[in-house]
Amino acid sequence: MQGPLSPLEIVILAAGQGRRMASARPKVLHTLAGRPLLAHVLETARSVHPQAIHVVYGHGGELVRAAFAADTVSWVLQAERRGTGDALRQALPAIAGEARVLVLLGDVPLLTPATVQALLDTAPDRLTLLTFLAEGPNQYGRIVRDAGGSVARIVEWRDATPEERDLREVNSGILVAPAADLRRWVPQLAADNAQGEFYLTDIVALARAEGAQVAALHPLDPTEVDGVNARTDLARLERIYQHRAARRLLDAGVQLADPARFDLRGTLDAGQDVFIDINCVIEGHVRLGDRVFVGPGCIIRNSTIGADTRIEAYSVIDGAEIDHHAALGPFARVRPSTRLGPHTRIGNFVEAKACVMGEGSKANHLSYIGDTDIGCHVNIGAGVITCNYDGVHKHRTTIGDHAFVGSDTQLVAPVTVGAGATIGAGSTITKDAPRDQLTLSRSSQKTVAGWRRPEK
């Protein structure tokens, strides 16, 4: 009967420079679905609840550490990049002696928690490799099996014979092994190969030399182990990620007009019968209530949208809370700290920032409403501006219930428009407007008799 499993520790190899990316940025900081590659790997690592996560970093290391300063990980510096075996050698001193060690790669972001768990469960007491059957020309390390079909060794592409290069089963670079075994094998690694590096893959031959068996597992989907070496890889993996995300949403009941023209760069919680048109981008954490309609070309970021709300084409919503039966756009911009009540409307070319709008209120056209508290059933006319910034400080405007603000009005904050007040079109309001009264500021209109327009 098998005893309790040893504690799990994870080592993520993330020291590569990524020369083929042609970038000054460390490879693991390039983004997939809006997040760094390393963030995806860390998320997968945490899904199996390890005792510790060690990240081996090197090129641009301080940038990498700064990007993940809030993460609870152990940072291990590989000052000289001398191969994967040397990278693991740097991490071993920090790993508990009785642990199992799972090695992940910082530039392989699509690996699923299910595959990682299957790898851990395959042979808990011995070296287990994640391998796959490669299609077409490639330069992966080849899995060499003995006459009995067991894994005998891994040969890197540069060191392989023509016959070995014809083998289809290849190494992903991801493995799990007891720490005690790694402490014996890793010091024996040598750099007598075409690249002059310490290959971690050579531990397979060392294990077999001791008479140990080596297990192997294939992922259900080989794209899980696709790595990023160039920007073309990054673009291809982006579409794979988005295809998976779209499929999950479709299966959950979200209607995507075209799954190939949708991007999820965060998480989306959606109610029933949500419709999302083409070329929409969801960023951060977004919640869409039942029957929300999102028109084409919209960007929604870190926002909650209530049931039966319509967001028309090319609107941008960022950090907002929008109640049910609201209407936005087309071409609306709703900025952070805005809260729109039920049955409100923000129309075309209207921008709202840090605005609280009560039930039934509307701003239909060409307005800027910043730092404003708006009551219920208020009408904001076309071209209205709240002048909230004096060059140093932001000031708030307050508009009471049932007020009517005429077109082309400037409300110079701090200022209050009372409930039921009417502001005449074309006014500049610098003082509080009393409730239930008409307030306006206009110069007298006059006509100049006999005036002629200049001519060329």
C-alpha positions as MATLAB code, in Angstrom:
seq = 'MQGPLSPLEIVILAAGQGRRMASARPKVLHTLAGRPLLAHVLETARSVHPQAIHVVYGHGGELVRAAFAADTVSWVLQAERRGTGDALRQALPAIAGEARVLVLLGDVPLLTPATVQALLDTAPDRLTLLTFLAEGPNQYGRIVRDAGGSVARIVEWRDATPEERDLREVNSGILVAPAADLRRWVPQLAADNAQGEFYLTDIVALARAEGAQVAALHPLDPTEVDGVNARTDLARLERIYQHRAARRLLDAGVQLADPARFDLRGTLDAGQDVFIDINCVIEGHVRLGDRVFVGPGCIIRNSTIGADTRIEAYSVIDGAEIDHHAALGPFARVRPSTRLGPHTRIGNFVEAKACVMGEGSKANHLSYIGDTDIGCHVNIGAGVITCNYDGVHKHRTTIGDHAFVGSDTQLVAPVTVGAGATIGAGSTITKDAPRDQLTLSRSSQKTVAGWRRPEK';
ca = [
       0.000    0.000    0.000;
       1.413    3.384   -1.014;
       2.164    5.789    1.833;
       1.422    9.519    1.860;
       2.904   11.487   -1.010;
       5.967   13.613   -0.449;
       5.425   17.385   -0.411;
       5.563   19.005   -3.823;
       7.889   21.848   -4.750;
       7.908   23.460   -8.195;
      10.849   24.924  -10.077;
      10.013   27.241  -12.984;
      12.878   27.793  -15.417;
      12.581   31.419  -16.521;
      16.140   32.629  -17.113;
      16.167   32.606  -20.919;
      16.909   35.733  -22.901;
      14.785   34.918  -25.933;
      17.057   36.402  -28.600;
      14.622   35.493  -31.365;
      12.020   37.767  -29.766;
      14.220   40.718  -30.883;
      13.262   42.569  -27.729;
      14.906   44.246  -24.748;
      12.170   42.797  -22.541;
      12.795   39.420  -20.845;
      10.930   36.715  -22.725;
       8.769   35.650  -19.773;
       7.431   39.222  -19.480;
       5.963   39.206  -22.994;
       2.206   38.988  -22.712;
      -0.333   36.372  -23.688;
      -3.994   37.339  -23.252;
      -2.905   40.512  -21.489;
      -0.701   38.834  -18.876;
       3.011   37.941  -18.819;
       3.888   34.420  -19.898;
       5.264   33.725  -16.433;
       1.927   34.728  -14.846;
       0.181   31.906  -16.727;
       2.790   29.381  -15.583;
       2.547   30.563  -11.978;
      -1.237   30.216  -12.084;
      -0.921   26.634  -13.289;
       1.732   25.927  -10.667;
      -0.511   27.145   -7.852;
      -3.380   24.964   -9.058;
      -1.648   21.834   -7.687;
      -0.989   23.442   -4.277;
       2.797   23.076   -3.990;
       4.656   23.594   -0.756;
       6.930   26.108   -2.508;
       7.511   27.642   -5.946;
      11.046   28.502   -7.021;
      11.592   30.722  -10.084;
      15.016   30.556  -11.709;
      15.673   33.920  -13.332;
      18.588   35.437  -15.215;
      18.317   37.784  -18.189;
      16.616   41.028  -17.140;
      16.127   39.482  -13.741;
      15.324   42.613  -11.806;
      12.548   43.441  -14.260;
      11.119   39.963  -13.795;
      11.263   40.181  -10.011;
       9.706   43.652  -10.021;
       6.824   42.473  -12.217;
       6.013   39.733   -9.683;
       6.920   41.535   -6.486;
       3.555   40.675   -4.933;
       3.911   36.941   -5.611;
       5.045   34.553   -2.900;
       7.846   32.733   -4.700;
      11.468   31.886   -4.031;
      13.763   33.639   -6.505;
      16.875   31.769   -7.683;
      19.499   33.570   -9.776;
      21.207   31.742  -12.636;
      23.979   34.259  -13.231;
      25.433   32.350  -16.196;
      23.026   30.611  -18.508;
      24.650   27.218  -18.900;
      21.610   25.107  -19.661;
      18.583   23.634  -17.957;
      20.615   21.258  -15.831;
      22.598   24.151  -14.398;
      19.379   26.098  -13.786;
      17.955   23.275  -11.678;
      21.315   22.920   -9.909;
      20.921   26.515   -8.635;
      17.480   25.752   -7.185;
      18.186   22.409   -5.503;
      19.755   23.804   -2.295;
      16.466   25.544   -1.431;
      14.336   22.406   -1.925;
      13.375   20.121    0.954;
      15.141   16.768    0.885;
      11.964   14.665    0.950;
      10.108   16.693   -1.698;
       9.019   15.786   -5.173;
      10.161   18.370   -7.698;
       8.031   19.458  -10.655;
       9.974   21.357  -13.314;
       7.937   23.795  -15.424;
       9.047   26.224  -18.142;
       8.400   29.958  -17.923;
       7.767   30.244  -21.671;
       5.202   27.405  -21.908;
       1.992   29.189  -20.879;
      -0.817   26.905  -22.118;
      -0.190   23.902  -19.882;
      -3.419   23.025  -18.076;
      -3.830   22.110  -14.401;
      -5.427   18.805  -15.470;
      -2.316   17.762  -17.369;
      -0.038   18.783  -14.501;
      -2.118   16.740  -12.053;
      -2.060   13.742  -14.402;
       1.733   14.026  -14.624;
       2.018   14.073  -10.830;
      -0.272   11.051  -10.525;
       1.406    8.891  -13.189;
       4.355    7.570  -11.129;
       4.685    9.509   -7.864;
       7.884    7.732   -6.781;
      10.017    8.083   -9.901;
      11.118   10.297  -12.756;
       8.203   11.069  -15.081;
       8.453   13.033  -18.314;
       5.808   14.957  -20.218;
       6.349   13.988  -23.858;
       4.317   14.382  -27.026;
       4.175   13.339  -30.651;
       5.440   16.203  -32.804;
       4.099   16.961  -36.261;
       6.309   18.212  -39.071;
       9.917   19.432  -38.924;
      11.121   20.505  -35.493;
      14.216   20.598  -33.323;
      12.872   19.115  -30.089;
      14.906   16.593  -28.119;
      13.998   13.050  -29.184;
      12.726   10.346  -26.816;
      14.715    7.167  -27.390;
      13.033    3.994  -26.133;
      14.634    0.598  -25.631;
      13.570   -2.685  -27.236;
      10.963   -3.162  -24.551;
       9.394    0.242  -25.216;
      10.675    1.933  -22.059;
      12.207    5.409  -22.106;
      15.982    4.935  -22.339;
      17.305    8.450  -22.921;
      16.680   11.840  -24.494;
      18.928   13.051  -27.276;
      18.956   16.730  -28.195;
      18.410   17.615  -31.844;
      21.926   18.914  -32.395;
      23.410   15.713  -31.028;
      20.982   13.285  -32.685;
      21.758   10.936  -35.550;
      19.585   11.048  -38.693;
      17.717    7.968  -37.444;
      17.068    9.571  -34.051;
      15.828   12.743  -35.707;
      13.161   10.669  -37.439;
      11.606    9.766  -34.070;
       8.264   11.478  -33.496;
       8.065   11.317  -29.716;
       9.784   14.384  -28.310;
      10.575   15.988  -24.980;
       8.522   18.911  -23.649;
      11.081   19.848  -20.988;
       8.511   19.349  -18.216;
       9.148   16.595  -15.676;
       8.686   15.506  -12.091;
      11.149   13.545   -9.937;
      12.046   12.948   -6.289;
      14.430   15.594   -4.966;
      16.687   12.884   -3.533;
      17.202   11.430   -7.021;
      17.848   14.840   -8.560;
      20.517   15.511   -5.939;
      22.383   12.423   -7.180;
      21.864   12.983  -10.881;
      22.296   16.720  -11.397;
      25.910   16.896  -10.117;
      26.814   14.174  -12.643;
      25.664   16.225  -15.645;
      28.387   17.119  -18.117;
      28.552   19.767  -20.831;
      30.131   17.532  -23.486;
      27.550   18.247  -26.185;
      27.102   20.428  -29.251;
      25.942   23.441  -27.225;
      28.395   23.103  -24.354;
      25.522   23.185  -21.845;
      24.360   21.056  -18.922;
      21.256   19.323  -20.247;
      18.666   18.399  -17.634;
      17.464   15.752  -20.085;
      20.637   13.716  -19.425;
      19.187   12.642  -16.066;
      17.111   10.067  -17.984;
      20.199    8.094  -18.958;
      21.549    8.447  -15.396;
      18.303    7.072  -13.980;
      18.386    4.104  -16.363;
      22.034    3.443  -15.472;
      20.882    2.944  -11.884;
      18.277    0.481  -13.072;
      15.358    2.845  -12.519;
      12.377    2.983  -14.846;
      11.344    6.311  -16.377;
       7.658    7.024  -16.939;
       6.178    9.233  -19.654;
       2.825   10.898  -20.198;
       1.323   12.625  -23.230;
      -0.961   15.681  -22.791;
      -4.405   15.323  -24.341;
      -3.701   18.402  -26.455;
      -0.108   18.791  -27.689;
      -0.507   22.586  -27.952;
      -0.371   22.647  -24.141;
       3.396   22.217  -24.317;
       4.049   24.670  -27.127;
       6.711   27.164  -26.098;
       7.407   30.744  -27.110;
      10.698   31.349  -28.895;
       9.722   34.051  -31.371;
       6.933   36.568  -31.845;
       5.303   34.278  -34.399;
       4.975   31.673  -31.634;
       3.447   34.256  -29.330;
       0.858   35.248  -31.937;
      -0.016   31.611  -32.635;
      -0.411   30.775  -28.938;
      -2.579   33.871  -28.460;
      -5.081   32.511  -30.956;
      -4.993   29.056  -29.327;
      -5.660   30.638  -25.940;
      -8.496   32.756  -27.312;
     -10.034   29.786  -29.094;
     -10.098   27.875  -25.790;
     -11.580   30.854  -23.960;
     -14.263   31.356  -26.612;
     -15.175   27.670  -26.523;
     -15.611   27.777  -22.738;
     -17.897   30.809  -23.017;
     -19.952   29.255  -25.798;
     -20.354   26.081  -23.756;
     -21.513   28.231  -20.816;
     -24.230   29.847  -22.947;
     -22.612   33.103  -24.106;
     -23.327   33.902  -27.747;
     -20.235   35.155  -29.565;
     -20.987   36.522  -33.024;
     -17.619   35.184  -34.219;
     -15.409   33.267  -31.759;
     -12.365   34.024  -33.915;
     -12.894   37.758  -33.400;
     -13.090   37.908  -29.613;
     -10.332   38.475  -27.058;
     -10.448   37.646  -23.369;
      -7.604   39.204  -21.374;
      -8.791   38.366  -17.900;
     -11.934   36.675  -16.581;
     -15.543   36.990  -17.683;
     -18.534   35.941  -15.585;
     -21.632   36.034  -17.742;
     -25.308   35.432  -17.078;
     -27.788   33.812  -19.427;
     -28.308   34.857  -23.034;
     -25.452   37.346  -23.197;
     -24.533   38.423  -26.722;
     -21.081   39.738  -27.674;
     -20.508   41.018  -31.182;
     -17.250   40.918  -33.149;
     -13.914   42.485  -32.198;
     -14.708   42.989  -28.525;
     -11.986   42.868  -25.866;
     -12.644   41.890  -22.247;
      -9.889   42.868  -19.796;
      -9.404   42.299  -16.075;
     -12.461   40.966  -14.257;
     -15.789   41.641  -15.958;
     -19.282   40.568  -14.940;
     -22.140   40.697  -17.490;
     -25.665   40.157  -16.229;
     -28.437   38.259  -18.000;
     -29.272   39.356  -21.532;
     -26.544   41.984  -21.774;
     -25.897   43.020  -25.374;
     -22.405   44.141  -26.359;
     -22.043   45.678  -29.816;
     -19.015   45.404  -32.089;
     -15.628   46.849  -31.235;
     -16.271   47.433  -27.516;
     -13.641   47.288  -24.768;
     -14.823   46.411  -21.254;
     -12.341   46.423  -18.396;
     -12.836   45.614  -14.689;
     -16.549   46.436  -14.766;
     -19.919   45.053  -13.736;
     -22.804   45.391  -16.187;
     -26.364   44.763  -15.012;
     -29.020   42.666  -16.720;
     -30.685   43.853  -19.946;
     -28.136   46.592  -20.541;
     -27.180   47.429  -24.130;
     -23.680   48.585  -24.984;
     -23.630   49.836  -28.521;
     -20.688   49.784  -30.930;
     -17.197   51.058  -30.113;
     -17.814   51.969  -26.509;
     -15.109   51.780  -23.831;
     -16.070   50.925  -20.248;
     -13.353   50.912  -17.605;
     -13.767   50.364  -13.885;
     -17.516   51.071  -13.852;
     -20.624   49.681  -12.194;
     -23.652   49.807  -14.447;
     -27.102   48.771  -13.239;
     -29.832   46.965  -15.160;
     -31.567   48.242  -18.310;
     -28.934   50.900  -18.963;
     -27.949   51.991  -22.474;
     -24.507   53.116  -23.583;
     -23.044   54.263  -26.860;
     -22.303   54.055  -29.603;
     -18.869   55.628  -29.032;
     -19.386   56.166  -25.313;
     -16.519   56.251  -22.827;
     -17.148   55.387  -19.195;
     -14.106   55.825  -16.976;
     -13.225   54.477  -13.512;
     -15.355   55.088  -10.411;
     -18.487   55.691  -12.460;
     -21.744   54.176  -11.195;
     -24.776   54.297  -13.438;
     -28.188   53.458  -12.033;
     -30.980   51.474  -13.703;
     -32.506   52.778  -16.942;
     -29.739   55.364  -17.383;
     -28.247   56.351  -20.703;
     -24.790   57.506  -21.760;
     -25.075   58.265  -25.460;
     -22.797   58.800  -28.415;
     -19.532   60.651  -27.753;
     -20.317   61.107  -24.072;
     -17.540   60.656  -21.526;
     -18.263   60.009  -17.846;
     -15.590   59.879  -15.137;
     -16.102   59.346  -11.383;
     -19.766   60.020  -12.045;
     -22.748   58.730  -10.060;
     -25.959   58.819  -12.078;
     -29.369   58.014  -10.592;
     -32.190   56.015  -12.106;
     -33.577   57.186  -15.409;
     -31.052   59.969  -15.973;
     -29.464   60.467  -19.364;
     -26.737   62.274  -21.253;
     -27.389   61.500  -24.880;
     -24.875   63.442  -26.930;
     -21.385   64.944  -26.990;
     -20.871   65.679  -23.283;
     -18.195   65.369  -20.602;
     -19.436   64.555  -17.103;
     -16.589   64.304  -14.619;
     -16.669   64.119  -10.800;
     -20.425   64.557  -10.779;
     -23.300   63.329   -8.616;
     -26.477   63.205  -10.700;
     -29.876   62.454   -9.212;
     -32.757   60.551  -10.770;
     -34.509   61.440  -14.058;
     -32.070   64.215  -14.946;
     -31.622   65.329  -18.554;
     -28.120   66.419  -19.625;
     -28.302   68.220  -22.968;
     -25.891   67.941  -25.867;
     -22.485   69.514  -25.379;
     -22.726   69.909  -21.589;
     -19.381   70.010  -19.762;
     -18.667   69.805  -16.062;
     -15.551   71.913  -15.563;
     -14.104   69.855  -12.719;
     -10.394   70.778  -12.792;
      -8.906   74.121  -11.777;
      -5.378   73.195  -12.749;
      -4.511   71.826   -9.319;
      -7.563   70.155   -7.757;
     -10.631   68.236   -8.944;
     -14.028   69.527   -7.774;
     -17.446   67.888   -7.805;
     -20.704   68.969   -9.357;
     -24.054   67.994   -7.855;
     -27.253   67.862   -9.912;
     -30.537   67.153   -8.132;
     -33.439   64.919   -9.174;
     -35.488   65.933  -12.226;
     -33.117   68.760  -13.176;
     -32.819   69.768  -16.838;
     -29.448   71.029  -18.072;
     -29.725   72.685  -21.459;
     -27.334   72.078  -24.323;
     -23.880   73.658  -24.481;
     -23.823   74.452  -20.768;
     -20.646   74.637  -18.691;
     -21.028   73.783  -15.009;
     -17.960   75.201  -13.236;
     -17.340   73.070  -10.160;
     -17.790   73.118   -7.280;
     -21.396   73.894   -8.041;
     -24.861   72.525   -7.226;
     -27.897   72.431   -9.475;
     -30.983   71.990   -7.331;
     -33.692   69.410   -7.798;
     -36.146   70.327  -10.545;
     -33.951   73.214  -11.711;
     -33.668   74.158  -15.372;
     -30.452   75.509  -16.850;
     -30.913   77.465  -20.053;
     -28.925   76.350  -23.067;
     -25.585   78.033  -23.630;
     -25.093   79.013  -19.977;
     -21.921   79.105  -17.908;
     -22.969   78.313  -14.344;
     -20.482   79.370  -11.660;
     -22.881   79.649   -8.722;
     -25.433   77.257   -7.272;
     -28.698   77.121   -9.223;
     -31.772   76.986   -6.959;
     -34.270   74.156   -7.198;
     -37.368   74.389   -9.364;
     -36.223   77.606  -11.062;
     -34.764   78.629  -14.407;
     -31.139   79.754  -14.286;
     -29.236   81.002  -17.310;
     -26.368   83.260  -18.230;
     -26.329   84.772  -21.699;
     -25.245   88.004  -23.274;
     -27.967   89.936  -25.077;
     -28.544   88.970  -28.687;
     -28.347   91.739  -31.195;
     -28.356   92.211  -34.952;
     -25.991   94.722  -36.607;
     -27.799   96.419  -39.454;
     -25.885   96.911  -42.697;
     -22.988   94.624  -41.741;
     -21.294   92.924  -44.672;
     -19.104   89.845  -44.606;
     -15.541   90.518  -45.789;
     -14.810   89.374  -49.322;
     -11.564   88.320  -51.007;
];
